[in-house]
Amino acid sequence: MNIHLSSKNTNPSVSIQITGSKSESNRLLLLQSLYPQISIDNISNSDDSEYMQKALKSLELEKEAITVVDIHHAGTAMRFLTAFFSIQNEKETVLTGSKRMKERPIKILVDALRQLGANISYENEEGYPPIRLQGKTLDGGKVTLAANVSSQYISALLLIGGRLKNGIELHLEGKITSVPYIKMTLALLEEIGLHTSFAGNVISVQPKKEVASKKMVVESDWSSASYFYSIAALSEIGSEITLSSYKQNSLQGDSVLAEIYRDFGVETSFQSNSINLKKTTDRKLKTVDYKLDNAPDIAQTIAVTCLGLGIACDLHGLHTLPIKETDRLAALKTEIEKLGGKVSITAESLHLRPTNTIKENIAIDTYQDHRMAMAFAPLAYKVPITINEAEVVSKSYPDFWKDMGSVGIKSIED
Protein backbone atom coordinates (compact mmCIF):
# COMPACT_ATOMS: atom_id res chain seq x y z
CA MET A 1 0.00 0.00 0.00
CA ASN A 2 1.15 3.54 -0.80
CA ILE A 3 0.26 6.43 1.52
CA HIS A 4 -0.01 10.11 0.60
CA LEU A 5 0.96 12.34 3.54
CA SER A 6 0.30 16.00 4.28
CA SER A 7 -0.09 18.23 7.32
CA LYS A 8 -1.71 21.55 8.16
CA ASN A 9 -1.04 21.22 11.89
CA THR A 10 2.65 21.82 12.64
CA ASN A 11 2.15 22.71 16.30
CA PRO A 12 1.38 19.38 18.04
CA SER A 13 0.66 18.92 21.73
CA VAL A 14 0.18 15.18 22.27
CA SER A 15 1.09 12.20 24.44
CA ILE A 16 1.93 8.86 22.81
CA GLN A 17 2.71 5.41 24.25
CA ILE A 18 5.56 3.74 22.35
CA THR A 19 5.85 -0.05 22.29
CA GLY A 20 8.75 -1.80 24.03
CA SER A 21 12.23 -1.76 22.53
CA LYS A 22 12.70 -4.38 19.83
CA SER A 23 16.37 -4.71 20.80
CA GLU A 24 15.62 -5.34 24.49
CA SER A 25 12.60 -7.55 23.74
CA ASN A 26 14.47 -9.91 21.44
CA ARG A 27 17.35 -10.28 23.90
CA LEU A 28 15.00 -11.00 26.78
CA LEU A 29 12.86 -13.42 24.77
CA LEU A 30 15.94 -15.50 24.01
CA LEU A 31 17.08 -15.34 27.63
CA GLN A 32 13.60 -16.37 28.78
CA SER A 33 13.89 -19.52 26.64
CA LEU A 34 17.25 -20.28 28.26
CA TYR A 35 16.07 -19.30 31.76
CA PRO A 36 12.29 -19.88 32.12
CA GLN A 37 12.34 -18.21 35.56
CA ILE A 38 12.18 -14.83 33.76
CA SER A 39 8.90 -13.06 32.96
CA ILE A 40 8.68 -10.06 30.61
CA ASP A 41 6.40 -6.99 30.51
CA ASN A 42 5.97 -4.46 27.66
CA ILE A 43 7.32 -6.74 24.92
CA SER A 44 7.62 -5.05 21.53
CA ASN A 45 4.63 -5.60 19.23
CA SER A 46 6.92 -5.43 16.18
CA ASP A 47 6.95 -8.07 13.47
CA ASP A 48 10.56 -8.87 14.41
CA SER A 49 9.64 -9.73 17.99
CA GLU A 50 6.64 -11.75 16.87
CA TYR A 51 8.87 -13.80 14.55
CA MET A 52 11.30 -14.24 17.42
CA GLN A 53 8.54 -15.57 19.71
CA LYS A 54 7.20 -17.89 17.00
CA ALA A 55 10.69 -19.28 16.33
CA LEU A 56 11.35 -19.97 20.00
CA LYS A 57 8.03 -21.81 20.32
CA SER A 58 9.26 -24.27 17.68
CA LEU A 59 11.21 -25.92 20.51
CA GLU A 60 7.90 -27.46 21.60
CA LEU A 61 8.03 -29.76 18.56
CA GLU A 62 9.37 -33.31 18.79
CA LYS A 63 13.15 -33.52 19.17
CA GLU A 64 13.46 -35.79 16.14
CA ALA A 65 11.74 -33.32 13.83
CA ILE A 66 13.66 -31.05 11.48
CA THR A 67 12.17 -27.62 12.07
CA VAL A 68 12.22 -24.94 9.38
CA VAL A 69 12.16 -21.47 10.95
CA ASP A 70 11.44 -18.53 8.62
CA ILE A 71 12.23 -15.18 10.24
CA HIS A 72 11.42 -13.13 7.09
CA HIS A 73 13.19 -9.72 7.38
CA ALA A 74 14.11 -10.00 11.08
CA GLY A 75 17.88 -9.56 11.07
CA THR A 76 18.27 -9.51 14.84
CA ALA A 77 16.31 -12.75 15.10
CA MET A 78 18.50 -14.39 12.44
CA ARG A 79 21.70 -13.62 14.36
CA PHE A 80 20.37 -14.42 17.84
CA LEU A 81 18.62 -17.62 16.76
CA THR A 82 21.70 -18.88 14.93
CA ALA A 83 23.49 -18.96 18.29
CA PHE A 84 20.42 -20.22 20.16
CA PHE A 85 19.60 -23.19 17.92
CA SER A 86 23.26 -24.22 17.76
CA ILE A 87 23.09 -25.22 21.47
CA GLN A 88 19.71 -26.99 21.41
CA ASN A 89 20.95 -30.55 21.94
CA GLU A 90 19.65 -33.09 19.37
CA LYS A 91 17.47 -30.43 17.73
CA GLU A 92 17.91 -29.95 13.97
CA THR A 93 16.82 -26.58 12.60
CA VAL A 94 16.92 -24.91 9.20
CA LEU A 95 16.96 -21.14 9.66
CA THR A 96 15.85 -19.11 6.66
CA GLY A 97 14.31 -15.75 5.79
CA SER A 98 13.26 -13.34 3.04
CA LYS A 99 15.09 -12.83 -0.26
CA ARG A 100 16.96 -9.89 1.28
CA MET A 101 17.83 -11.94 4.38
CA LYS A 102 19.48 -14.52 2.14
CA GLU A 103 21.74 -11.70 0.89
CA ARG A 104 22.84 -10.62 4.38
CA PRO A 105 26.09 -12.22 5.60
CA ILE A 106 26.15 -14.63 8.54
CA LYS A 107 29.60 -16.20 8.04
CA ILE A 108 31.40 -14.32 10.83
CA LEU A 109 28.92 -15.58 13.42
CA VAL A 110 28.86 -19.11 12.00
CA ASP A 111 32.67 -19.24 12.06
CA ALA A 112 32.72 -18.06 15.68
CA LEU A 113 30.19 -20.72 16.69
CA ARG A 114 32.19 -23.34 14.82
CA GLN A 115 35.20 -22.35 16.96
CA LEU A 116 33.06 -23.49 19.90
CA GLY A 117 32.25 -26.79 18.16
CA ALA A 118 28.85 -25.94 16.67
CA ASN A 119 27.62 -28.03 13.74
CA ILE A 120 26.33 -25.54 11.17
CA SER A 121 26.16 -25.88 7.37
CA TYR A 122 24.94 -23.68 4.53
CA GLU A 123 21.96 -24.82 2.47
CA ASN A 124 22.82 -22.72 -0.58
CA GLU A 125 25.50 -20.03 -0.84
CA GLU A 126 28.50 -20.20 1.47
CA GLY A 127 28.33 -17.46 4.12
CA TYR A 128 24.61 -16.66 3.76
CA PRO A 129 21.27 -18.02 5.01
CA PRO A 130 19.57 -20.42 4.90
CA ILE A 131 21.63 -22.44 7.35
CA ARG A 132 21.19 -25.89 8.90
CA LEU A 133 21.98 -26.26 12.60
CA GLN A 134 22.52 -29.64 14.27
CA GLY A 135 22.06 -28.58 17.89
CA LYS A 136 24.48 -29.97 20.44
CA THR A 137 25.89 -29.28 23.89
CA LEU A 138 28.86 -26.90 23.63
CA ASP A 139 31.63 -26.49 26.19
CA GLY A 140 32.25 -22.82 25.36
CA GLY A 141 35.51 -21.08 26.15
CA LYS A 142 37.59 -18.66 24.10
CA VAL A 143 36.39 -17.24 20.76
CA THR A 144 38.18 -14.71 18.57
CA LEU A 145 36.48 -12.48 16.00
CA ALA A 146 36.82 -9.06 14.41
CA ALA A 147 35.64 -6.18 16.60
CA ASN A 148 34.20 -4.01 13.83
CA VAL A 149 31.45 -6.46 12.84
CA SER A 150 27.76 -6.07 13.62
CA SER A 151 27.26 -5.97 17.38
CA GLN A 152 24.44 -8.49 16.87
CA TYR A 153 27.06 -11.20 16.18
CA ILE A 154 28.76 -10.37 19.47
CA SER A 155 25.49 -10.17 21.41
CA ALA A 156 24.31 -13.49 19.96
CA LEU A 157 27.38 -15.21 21.41
CA LEU A 158 27.10 -13.43 24.76
CA LEU A 159 23.42 -14.32 25.16
CA ILE A 160 24.11 -18.06 25.03
CA GLY A 161 27.33 -17.77 27.06
CA GLY A 162 25.77 -18.58 30.42
CA ARG A 163 24.41 -21.91 29.13
CA LEU A 164 27.82 -23.10 27.86
CA LYS A 165 29.68 -25.49 30.18
CA ASN A 166 32.66 -23.14 30.52
CA GLY A 167 30.90 -19.88 29.74
CA ILE A 168 32.35 -17.74 26.96
CA GLU A 169 35.33 -15.41 26.55
CA LEU A 170 35.27 -13.22 23.45
CA HIS A 171 38.51 -11.71 22.19
CA LEU A 172 37.70 -8.88 19.78
CA GLU A 173 40.35 -7.79 17.29
CA GLY A 174 40.39 -4.12 16.32
CA LYS A 175 38.04 -1.22 17.13
CA ILE A 176 34.71 -2.31 18.64
CA THR A 177 31.56 -1.02 16.93
CA SER A 178 28.10 -0.28 18.43
CA VAL A 179 29.36 -0.55 22.02
CA PRO A 180 26.00 0.50 23.59
CA TYR A 181 24.29 -2.57 22.13
CA ILE A 182 26.96 -4.82 23.61
CA LYS A 183 26.59 -3.06 26.96
CA MET A 184 22.81 -3.49 26.73
CA THR A 185 23.27 -7.25 26.36
CA LEU A 186 25.68 -7.41 29.30
CA ALA A 187 23.42 -5.25 31.48
CA LEU A 188 20.44 -7.54 30.85
CA LEU A 189 22.57 -10.61 31.62
CA GLU A 190 23.69 -9.00 34.89
CA GLU A 191 20.12 -8.00 35.74
CA ILE A 192 18.90 -11.60 35.57
CA GLY A 193 21.83 -12.78 37.71
CA LEU A 194 24.71 -13.75 35.40
CA HIS A 195 28.29 -12.56 35.93
CA THR A 196 29.97 -10.72 33.06
CA SER A 197 33.04 -8.61 32.40
CA PHE A 198 34.11 -6.19 29.66
CA ALA A 199 37.77 -5.17 29.92
CA GLY A 200 39.55 -3.76 26.89
CA ASN A 201 38.72 -6.02 23.98
CA VAL A 202 37.83 -9.07 26.06
CA ILE A 203 34.23 -9.81 27.06
CA SER A 204 33.24 -12.79 29.16
CA VAL A 205 30.09 -14.41 30.54
CA GLN A 206 30.33 -16.95 33.35
CA PRO A 207 28.27 -20.17 33.16
CA LYS A 208 24.99 -20.41 35.05
CA LYS A 209 22.30 -23.10 34.67
CA GLU A 210 19.46 -21.38 36.52
CA VAL A 211 18.54 -17.90 37.72
CA ALA A 212 16.14 -16.60 40.37
CA SER A 213 12.59 -15.67 39.36
CA LYS A 214 12.49 -12.10 38.06
CA LYS A 215 10.11 -9.82 36.16
CA MET A 216 11.83 -7.78 33.45
CA VAL A 217 10.17 -4.62 32.11
CA VAL A 218 11.18 -3.59 28.58
CA GLU A 219 11.86 0.11 28.08
CA SER A 220 10.10 1.72 25.11
CA ASP A 221 12.05 1.94 21.87
CA TRP A 222 14.34 4.96 21.38
CA SER A 223 14.67 4.25 17.65
CA SER A 224 10.90 4.72 17.40
CA ALA A 225 11.19 7.94 19.40
CA SER A 226 13.56 9.32 16.75
CA TYR A 227 10.69 10.04 14.35
CA PHE A 228 8.98 12.21 16.96
CA TYR A 229 12.24 14.06 17.55
CA SER A 230 12.20 14.77 13.81
CA ILE A 231 8.56 15.91 14.02
CA ALA A 232 9.44 18.22 16.93
CA ALA A 233 12.43 19.67 15.05
CA LEU A 234 10.30 20.39 11.96
CA SER A 235 7.41 21.85 14.00
CA GLU A 236 6.72 25.36 15.29
CA ILE A 237 8.26 26.78 18.46
CA GLY A 238 6.22 25.70 21.48
CA SER A 239 5.25 22.29 20.12
CA GLU A 240 5.30 19.51 22.71
CA ILE A 241 5.27 15.72 22.36
CA THR A 242 5.30 13.40 25.38
CA LEU A 243 6.44 9.80 24.86
CA SER A 244 6.34 6.89 27.32
CA SER A 245 7.80 4.72 28.77
CA TYR A 246 11.43 5.84 28.96
CA LYS A 247 14.31 5.85 31.41
CA GLN A 248 16.86 8.61 31.88
CA ASN A 249 19.64 6.05 32.28
CA SER A 250 18.69 4.05 29.21
CA LEU A 251 20.53 0.95 27.98
CA GLN A 252 19.76 1.94 24.39
CA GLY A 253 22.43 3.70 22.33
CA ASP A 254 19.80 5.66 20.39
CA SER A 255 19.04 7.64 23.56
CA VAL A 256 21.78 9.98 22.27
CA LEU A 257 18.85 11.57 20.38
CA ALA A 258 18.21 13.81 23.39
CA GLU A 259 21.64 15.37 22.96
CA ILE A 260 21.73 15.50 19.15
CA TYR A 261 18.32 17.12 18.70
CA ARG A 262 19.28 20.01 20.96
CA ASP A 263 21.14 21.21 17.86
CA PHE A 264 17.76 21.42 16.11
CA GLY A 265 16.03 23.35 18.90
CA VAL A 266 14.39 20.37 20.66
CA GLU A 267 14.79 20.12 24.44
CA THR A 268 14.18 16.83 26.25
CA SER A 269 12.92 16.65 29.82
CA PHE A 270 12.61 13.38 31.71
CA GLN A 271 9.57 12.71 33.88
CA SER A 272 8.78 9.64 36.00
CA ASN A 273 8.42 7.24 33.09
CA SER A 274 8.28 9.48 30.03
CA ILE A 275 10.14 12.08 27.99
CA ASN A 276 8.81 15.45 26.89
CA LEU A 277 10.09 16.89 23.61
CA LYS A 278 9.63 20.64 23.24
CA LYS A 279 10.59 22.84 20.32
CA THR A 280 12.18 25.84 22.04
CA THR A 281 13.99 27.68 19.25
CA ASP A 282 14.64 27.78 15.51
CA ARG A 283 18.38 27.24 15.35
CA LYS A 284 19.97 28.56 12.18
CA LEU A 285 22.83 26.08 11.95
CA LYS A 286 24.53 25.80 8.56
CA THR A 287 25.93 22.32 9.09
CA VAL A 288 26.19 19.52 11.68
CA ASP A 289 28.68 16.69 12.00
CA TYR A 290 27.99 13.49 13.98
CA LYS A 291 29.79 10.22 14.59
CA LEU A 292 27.11 7.56 14.81
CA ASP A 293 29.19 4.42 15.36
CA ASN A 294 27.14 3.70 18.48
CA ALA A 295 23.73 4.65 17.05
CA PRO A 296 23.66 3.96 13.28
CA ASP A 297 19.89 3.27 13.23
CA ILE A 298 19.09 6.97 13.68
CA ALA A 299 21.19 8.11 10.70
CA GLN A 300 18.24 8.07 8.29
CA THR A 301 16.10 10.16 10.65
CA ILE A 302 18.84 12.74 11.18
CA ALA A 303 19.56 13.05 7.45
CA VAL A 304 15.88 13.68 6.64
CA THR A 305 15.53 16.13 9.54
CA CYS A 306 18.48 18.10 8.16
CA LEU A 307 16.96 18.10 4.69
CA GLY A 308 13.71 19.46 6.12
CA LEU A 309 15.51 22.21 8.05
CA GLY A 310 17.86 23.15 5.22
CA ILE A 311 20.93 22.13 7.24
CA ALA A 312 23.95 20.37 5.74
CA CYS A 313 25.12 17.26 7.59
CA ASP A 314 28.08 14.93 7.66
CA LEU A 315 27.32 11.57 9.28
CA HIS A 316 30.11 9.09 10.03
CA GLY A 317 30.40 5.58 11.52
CA LEU A 318 27.77 4.10 9.20
CA HIS A 319 29.71 1.06 7.95
CA THR A 320 26.93 -1.34 9.04
CA LEU A 321 24.17 0.37 7.02
CA PRO A 322 24.88 -1.26 3.64
CA ILE A 323 24.07 -4.72 5.10
CA LYS A 324 20.77 -3.76 6.74
CA GLU A 325 17.29 -4.42 5.29
CA THR A 326 18.58 -2.54 2.25
CA ASP A 327 21.79 -0.65 1.51
CA ARG A 328 20.63 2.31 3.55
CA LEU A 329 23.36 4.67 2.38
CA ALA A 330 22.56 4.10 -1.30
CA ALA A 331 18.81 4.28 -0.60
CA LEU A 332 19.14 7.58 1.29
CA LYS A 333 21.16 9.10 -1.54
CA THR A 334 18.57 8.07 -4.15
CA GLU A 335 15.50 9.24 -2.23
CA ILE A 336 16.93 12.51 -0.88
CA GLU A 337 18.10 13.49 -4.36
CA LYS A 338 14.54 12.94 -5.65
CA LEU A 339 13.51 15.69 -3.23
CA GLY A 340 16.21 18.08 -4.43
CA GLY A 341 19.03 17.49 -1.94
CA LYS A 342 22.58 16.54 -2.90
CA VAL A 343 24.14 13.51 -1.23
CA SER A 344 27.52 11.84 -1.45
CA ILE A 345 28.34 8.60 0.32
CA THR A 346 31.38 6.51 1.18
CA ALA A 347 31.59 3.04 2.66
CA GLU A 348 30.92 4.50 6.12
CA SER A 349 29.60 8.04 5.75
CA LEU A 350 26.89 10.26 4.28
CA HIS A 351 27.24 13.93 3.32
CA LEU A 352 24.12 15.99 2.64
CA ARG A 353 23.94 19.41 1.02
CA PRO A 354 20.30 20.51 1.28
CA THR A 355 18.06 22.38 -1.14
CA ASN A 356 16.29 25.69 -0.64
CA THR A 357 13.11 24.20 -2.08
CA ILE A 358 12.06 20.62 -1.29
CA LYS A 359 10.14 19.10 -4.20
CA GLU A 360 6.48 18.32 -3.47
CA ASN A 361 4.50 15.13 -4.01
CA ILE A 362 7.56 12.95 -4.48
CA ALA A 363 7.05 9.20 -4.01
CA ILE A 364 9.64 7.72 -1.64
CA ASP A 365 10.60 4.11 -2.26
CA THR A 366 11.16 2.14 0.93
CA TYR A 367 13.12 -0.90 -0.36
CA GLN A 368 11.33 -3.17 2.15
CA ASP A 369 13.07 -1.15 4.89
CA HIS A 370 10.87 0.05 7.77
CA ARG A 371 13.26 2.88 8.68
CA MET A 372 13.12 4.38 5.17
CA ALA A 373 9.33 4.73 5.48
CA MET A 374 9.40 6.19 8.98
CA ALA A 375 12.38 8.51 8.51
CA PHE A 376 10.80 10.31 5.55
CA ALA A 377 7.26 10.59 6.99
CA PRO A 378 7.98 13.73 9.12
CA LEU A 379 8.76 15.66 5.92
CA ALA A 380 4.98 15.92 5.51
CA TYR A 381 5.32 18.88 7.89
CA LYS A 382 7.14 20.65 5.04
CA VAL A 383 5.68 19.28 1.79
CA PRO A 384 3.09 16.71 0.68
CA ILE A 385 4.90 13.39 0.20
CA THR A 386 4.07 9.79 -0.74
CA ILE A 387 5.51 6.71 0.98
CA ASN A 388 5.48 3.57 -1.15
CA GLU A 389 4.94 0.16 0.47
CA ALA A 390 4.07 1.94 3.70
CA GLU A 391 3.00 -1.29 5.43
CA VAL A 392 6.70 -2.12 5.93
CA VAL A 393 6.63 -0.15 9.22
CA SER A 394 5.10 -3.19 10.93
CA LYS A 395 8.58 -4.70 11.12
CA SER A 396 9.34 -2.53 14.16
CA TYR A 397 6.40 -0.15 14.76
CA PRO A 398 2.94 -1.43 13.71
CA ASP A 399 1.12 1.64 15.16
CA PHE A 400 3.31 4.15 13.33
CA TRP A 401 0.75 5.56 10.90
CA LYS A 402 -1.90 5.85 13.62
CA ASP A 403 0.56 7.77 15.79
CA MET A 404 1.52 10.01 12.87
CA GLY A 405 -2.14 10.96 12.73
CA SER A 406 -1.92 11.99 16.39
CA VAL A 407 0.71 14.60 15.53
CA GLY A 408 -1.35 16.01 12.66
CA ILE A 409 -0.03 14.13 9.66
CA LYS A 410 -2.97 13.21 7.44
CA SER A 411 -2.62 10.01 5.42
CA ILE A 412 -4.61 8.80 2.41
CA GLU A 413 -4.09 5.27 1.15
CA ASP A 414 -3.62 4.72 -2.55
Salt bridges, closest charged atoms under 4 A:
ASP41 OD2 - LYS215 NZ 3.66
ASP48 OD2 - LYS22 NZ 3.47
ASP48 OD2 - LYS395 NZ 2.44
GLU92 OE2 - ARG132 NH1 2.66
GLU103 OE2 - LYS99 NZ 3.16
GLU103 OE1 - ARG100 NH1 3.46
ASP111 OD2 - LYS107 NZ 2.66
ASP111 OD1 - ARG114 NH1 3.98
GLU123 OE1 - ARG132 NH2 3.06
GLU169 OE2 - HIS171 NE2 2.62
GLU267 OE1 - ARG262 NE 3.65
ASP282 OD1 - LYS279 NZ 3.04
ASP289 OD1 - HIS316 NE2 3.52
ASP293 OD1 - LYS291 NZ 3.59
ASP297 OD1 - LYS324 NZ 3.66
ASP297 OD1 - ARG328 NH1 3.30
ASP297 OD2 - ARG371 NH2 3.93
ASP314 OD1 - HIS351 ND1 2.67
ASP314 OD1 - ARG353 NH2 3.25
GLU325 OE1 - ARG328 NH2 2.77
GLU325 OE2 - HIS370 NE2 3.40
GLU325 OE2 - LYS395 NZ 2.88
GLU335 OE1 - LYS338 NZ 2.89
GLU337 OE2 - LYS333 NZ 3.00
GLU348 OE2 - HIS316 ND1 3.84
ASP365 OD2 - LYS338 NZ 3.06
ASP369 OD2 - ARG328 NE 2.72
ASP403 OD1 - LYS402 NZ 3.29
ASP414 OD2 - HIS4 NE2 3.82
